Amino acid sequence: MNNVIPRAFLCLSLLMTGIAQAQGWRPLPLVSEVTEVSPMTGLVFWADSPQAATDAIQLEFSYMLYRDVVNAEGQYDWSEVDALLQRIAGRRHQAILRFRFIYPGDTTTAVPDSIRNLPDYREVLAESEGRPTAFCDWSHPALRAFAKEFHARFAERYDDDPRLAFVQTGFGLWAEYHIYDGPMELGKTFPSKAYQAEYLTHLDSVYQKTPWSISIDAAEQVRTPFAEQPELKRLRFGLFDDSFMHETHHEYNLRCWTFFARDRYLSHPAGGEFSYYNAHDQRTSLAPTGPHGERFEDAAKRFGLTYIMANDQPRYQPIERIREAGMAMGYRFRVVAFETNGTQSRLTIENAGIAPIYYDAYPAIGGVRSPDSLKGLNPGHRAVFEVATDGEGGQVTIACDRLVPGQEIGFEADLTTP
């Protein structure tokens, strides 16, 4: 009888050992490569460009005018926005939309006539960039209320629309947060600091899914509220820089990026446009050493860029160079381990890119998704994703509900088993 208990323990031990061995993780093979620009990243062409149909890009840009949506009676009609988004999605791309009120040379602002026709609303016509230009009347409460209402309604309709990747907004020339040439007057031709703070806080509340961005020029304390209210920098906005890689970018532009924190791109998208300061900047933006001694890929990495507008680059570079530069931007996922224990599988994934992905994306096997998202996986970091399937024979994919038909998120893998 004395040997019964030890023998029972021995049997139980052997049984548990067998179960543990059966449930141990073993590697599975997986080979994949990234051959295209990842969705929501890369070089950006304008939506009306004859080059926009190329598969070397994933994003298209367009200005949007408020008056094209809201008529003289104050009624909203989204048909123009819908048609634009559908054209872009039809090319298997997504949109970056920038809403703006004024543009050099436009003698009518984009303020809807329902506001412009008010008897006490008074715009200013002045010279900007050598051309007569109309400037808004931000002293009028109807315009201030409208700007907030518009984005609330836009977000209600499009915040969960996969055709839309990013929104840009702002005040002043080109909505770039300045009037450096023209009648700059806070509270009149440019919103007061108090209203700007109110507007930015409002945008942060209405855009719950779509990342929105403002110009780096918003760092200028003389015309914006951020220096006086530093808590505003905690709002969920990204940044865009519309003179990227110009000769003195390391001075003013760098100060602006630094003001908002150089690691801001880890949670909010960073983008911009190649400099139009002169023809040289455009012509050599993608040259081996860039326009001023730094290769674009190196500059993009320093700032964690996800996208950059490059509409004129087909004039200077072959389409394969545009694709190559685009593939060096944003996120890039690499599967460094793929394992199964017979009932479950797990993937160890590294972000080998220069920025995170800003939407939820889920590793999946045979259509079964991991419960954990790749969103927030920072460059150079790894994470383990478990999937409730054995992984045998199921195709590995990255599932994302924010893609349009024809898009897919690729990944790298070079895993073989002995």
NUROMI-435589 format. One record per residue (C-alpha): x, y, z; residue in one letter. Coordinates in steps of 0.1 Angstrom, whole numbers, padded with zeros to 4 digits, always signed. Layout:
<recs>
XYZA;...
</recs>
This chain:
<recs>
+0000+0000+0000M;+0029+0023+0007N;+0038+0024-0030N;+0004+0034-0042V;+0007+0072-0037I;+0042+0075-0052P;+0031+0055-0082R;+0000+0077-0086A;+0022+0108-0085F;+0046+0092-0110L;+0017+0085-0134C;+0003+0120-0129L;+0037+0135-0135S;+0042+0116-0167L;+0007+0126-0179L;+0013+0163-0172M;+0047+0160-0190T;+0030+0145-0220G;+0003+0173-0220I;+0030+0200-0217A;+0049+0185-0246Q;+0018+0184-0267A;+0010+0220-0259Q;+0045+0232-0264G;+0051+0259-0291W;+0067+0248-0323R;+0076+0270-0353P;+0056+0271-0386L;+0070+0283-0419P;+0060+0317-0433L;+0074+0336-0463V;+0061+0370-0475S;+0075+0402-0488E;+0062+0438-0491V;+0062+0449-0528T;+0038+0479-0526E;+0034+0510-0506V;+0014+0503-0475S;-0022+0517-0472P;-0024+0552-0457M;+0013+0559-0462T;+0037+0571-0489G;+0038+0599-0515L;+0006+0617-0523V;-0007+0630-0556F;-0036+0654-0560W;-0069+0638-0568A;-0072+0657-0601D;-0037+0647-0612S;-0035+0626-0644P;-0009+0605-0625Q;-0032+0596-0597A;-0042+0562-0611A;-0008+0547-0604T;-0003+0519-0579D;+0029+0536-0567A;+0008+0557-0543I;-0019+0549-0518Q;-0031+0584-0510L;-0046+0614-0529E;-0050+0649-0517F;-0077+0675-0523S;-0087+0709-0509Y;-0123+0712-0499M;-0143+0744-0499L;-0169+0749-0473Y;-0192+0767-0497R;-0192+0737-0520D;-0210+0718-0493V;-0232+0745-0478V;-0254+0767-0501N;-0268+0802-0497A;-0297+0789-0476E;-0273+0772-0452G;-0283+0737-0464Q;-0257+0709-0465Y;-0252+0689-0496D;-0224+0663-0493W;-0227+0650-0529S;-0194+0667-0541E;-0175+0651-0512V;-0190+0617-0518D;-0182+0619-0555A;-0146+0628-0548L;-0142+0601-0522L;-0157+0575-0546Q;-0134+0585-0574R;-0104+0581-0552I;-0115+0548-0538A;-0122+0536-0573G;-0084+0539-0579R;-0078+0518-0547R;-0066+0548-0528H;-0077+0569-0498Q;-0082+0606-0494A;-0065+0633-0474I;-0089+0663-0474L;-0079+0698-0463R;-0107+0723-0456F;-0097+0759-0462R;-0113+0793-0463F;-0088+0815-0482I;-0064+0811-0510Y;-0041+0837-0526P;-0058+0851-0557G;-0093+0841-0547D;-0114+0872-0544T;-0142+0853-0527T;-0136+0832-0496T;-0149+0797-0491A;-0173+0810-0465V;-0209+0800-0476P;-0231+0828-0490D;-0255+0821-0461S;-0230+0839-0439I;-0213+0862-0464R;-0246+0878-0472N;-0253+0888-0436L;-0256+0926-0434P;-0229+0929-0407D;-0205+0903-0421Y;-0176+0922-0437R;-0147+0905-0455E;-0114+0923-0464V;-0100+0924-0499L;-0062+0929-0499A;-0031+0919-0518E;-0015+0885-0510S;+0012+0868-0530E;+0009+0897-0554G;-0028+0890-0561R;-0061+0905-0548P;-0073+0881-0521T;-0104+0879-0499A;-0100+0874-0461F;-0127+0862-0437C;-0144+0882-0410D;-0137+0862-0379W;-0152+0888-0357S;-0186+0876-0368H;-0202+0850-0344P;-0220+0832-0373A;-0187+0823-0390L;-0172+0811-0357R;-0203+0789-0350A;-0203+0776-0386F;-0167+0764-0386A;-0174+0742-0355K;-0208+0730-0368E;-0193+0720-0402F;-0167+0697-0387H;-0193+0682-0363A;-0215+0673-0393R;-0186+0662-0414F;-0173+0639-0387A;-0208+0625-0381E;-0209+0615-0417R;-0173+0605-0425Y;-0154+0597-0393D;-0158+0560-0399D;-0155+0561-0437D;-0126+0539-0450P;-0124+0562-0481R;-0110+0589-0458L;-0075+0585-0444A;-0067+0619-0428F;-0082+0653-0424V;-0062+0686-0424Q;-0076+0719-0412T;-0066+0753-0401G;-0068+0790-0407F;-0051+0816-0429G;-0035+0811-0463L;-0040+0776-0476W;-0053+0767-0441A;-0016+0767-0430E;-0021+0787-0399Y;-0005+0820-0411H;-0011+0851-0431I;+0025+0861-0437Y;+0016+0882-0467D;-0016+0901-0462G;-0037+0917-0435P;-0030+0896-0404M;-0053+0908-0376E;-0062+0885-0347L;-0100+0884-0341G;-0107+0899-0376K;-0089+0883-0406T;-0075+0855-0384F;-0094+0839-0355P;-0087+0851-0319S;-0066+0829-0297K;-0096+0822-0275A;-0116+0810-0305Y;-0088+0789-0318Q;-0086+0770-0285A;-0123+0765-0285E;-0122+0752-0322Y;-0093+0728-0316L;-0109+0714-0285T;-0141+0709-0305H;-0124+0691-0333L;-0108+0668-0307D;-0142+0658-0295S;-0159+0652-0329V;-0131+0633-0346Y;-0130+0600-0327Q;-0115+0578-0354K;-0101+0599-0382T;-0068+0615-0374P;-0068+0653-0380W;-0038+0675-0384S;-0028+0712-0384I;+0002+0730-0398S;+0035+0731-0379I;+0031+0769-0383D;+0006+0767-0354A;+0037+0768-0332A;+0040+0806-0336E;+0029+0820-0303Q;+0022+0855-0316V;-0009+0842-0334R;-0019+0809-0317T;-0028+0799-0281P;-0005+0769-0276F;+0023+0788-0257A;-0002+0804-0233E;-0023+0772-0230Q;+0002+0743-0233P;-0025+0718-0223E;-0038+0723-0258L;-0008+0703-0271K;-0024+0673-0255R;-0052+0673-0280L;-0051+0645-0305R;-0039+0663-0336F;-0011+0654-0360G;+0012+0679-0379L;+0019+0687-0415F;+0049+0706-0429D;+0043+0722-0463D;+0079+0732-0469S;+0097+0699-0461F;+0134+0697-0470M;+0140+0733-0480H;+0174+0748-0474E;+0168+0762-0439T;+0144+0735-0427H;+0167+0729-0398H;+0159+0763-0384E;+0123+0775-0384Y;+0106+0743-0394N;+0126+0722-0369L;+0117+0746-0341R;+0080+0742-0349C;+0082+0704-0349W;+0102+0705-0316T;+0076+0729-0301F;+0050+0702-0304F;+0074+0674-0294A;+0096+0654-0318R;+0080+0621-0307D;+0045+0633-0314R;+0044+0610-0345Y;+0043+0580-0322L;+0006+0588-0315S;-0005+0613-0342H;+0004+0613-0379P;+0032+0634-0393A;+0030+0645-0429G;+0036+0674-0453G;+0046+0684-0487E;+0079+0688-0506F;+0091+0724-0505S;+0080+0748-0533Y;+0104+0775-0522Y;+0122+0771-0555N;+0124+0748-0586A;+0155+0732-0572H;+0138+0719-0541D;+0111+0702-0562Q;+0134+0689-0588R;+0158+0672-0564T;+0135+0662-0535S;+0140+0625-0543L;+0175+0628-0557A;+0202+0606-0540P;+0213+0634-0517T;+0181+0654-0517G;+0180+0692-0525P;+0204+0701-0497H;+0226+0672-0488G;+0202+0648-0471E;+0184+0619-0487R;+0147+0620-0484F;+0144+0586-0467E;+0167+0598-0439D;+0148+0631-0434A;+0115+0612-0434A;+0128+0589-0407K;+0140+0618-0385R;+0105+0631-0384F;+0086+0599-0385G;+0067+0608-0416L;+0037+0587-0427T;+0030+0607-0459Y;+0042+0636-0480I;+0025+0654-0509M;+0045+0651-0540A;+0023+0659-0569N;+0050+0673-0592D;+0075+0644-0587Q;+0065+0625-0618P;+0080+0654-0638R;+0114+0646-0622Y;+0115+0610-0611Q;+0104+0576-0626P;+0074+0560-0610I;+0096+0533-0594E;+0115+0559-0575R;+0082+0573-0562I;+0072+0538-0552R;+0105+0532-0535E;+0103+0565-0515A;+0067+0557-0505G;+0076+0523-0492M;+0101+0539-0469A;+0074+0558-0451M;+0050+0550-0423G;+0046+0515-0408Y;+0062+0483-0421R;+0054+0450-0404F;+0077+0421-0402R;+0068+0387-0387V;+0098+0374-0369V;+0082+0343-0354A;+0052+0321-0362F;+0043+0293-0338E;+0016+0268-0329T;+0009+0246-0299N;-0017+0225-0318G;-0047+0245-0308T;-0036+0281-0309Q;-0010+0300-0329S;+0010+0331-0322R;+0029+0357-0343L;+0057+0379-0331T;+0056+0410-0352I;+0080+0439-0354E;+0073+0473-0368N;+0103+0478-0391A;+0090+0511-0404G;+0095+0547-0393I;+0060+0554-0378A;+0031+0535-0363P;-0002+0527-0380I;-0029+0550-0368Y;-0059+0526-0373Y;-0067+0493-0358D;-0052+0464-0378A;-0053+0428-0366Y;-0030+0398-0374P;-0053+0371-0387A;-0049+0334-0397I;-0075+0319-0420G;-0098+0349-0413G;-0095+0345-0375V;-0083+0377-0360R;-0061+0382-0330S;-0080+0403-0303P;-0050+0426-0302D;-0043+0454-0326S;-0011+0465-0343L;-0022+0501-0337K;+0004+0518-0315G;+0032+0494-0322L;+0061+0518-0324N;+0090+0516-0349P;+0117+0491-0337G;+0093+0474-0313H;+0079+0439-0312R;+0047+0424-0298A;+0032+0389-0296V;-0003+0383-0311F;-0021+0351-0303E;-0048+0337-0326V;-0075+0311-0317A;-0066+0287-0345T;-0038+0262-0348D;-0023+0281-0378G;-0019+0250-0399E;-0028+0258-0435G;-0045+0291-0427G;-0034+0321-0447Q;-0017+0348-0425V;-0031+0383-0432T;-0034+0417-0415I;-0071+0426-0413A;-0081+0462-0412C;-0116+0476-0415D;-0103+0510-0426R;-0093+0499-0461L;-0111+0503-0494V;-0117+0474-0518P;-0084+0463-0534G;-0062+0475-0506Q;-0043+0451-0483E;-0016+0455-0456I;+0014+0435-0465G;+0041+0422-0442F;+0076+0407-0444E;+0085+0372-0433A;+0113+0348-0440D;+0106+0318-0417L;+0115+0283-0425T;+0113+0252-0403T;+0141+0226-0401P;
</recs>
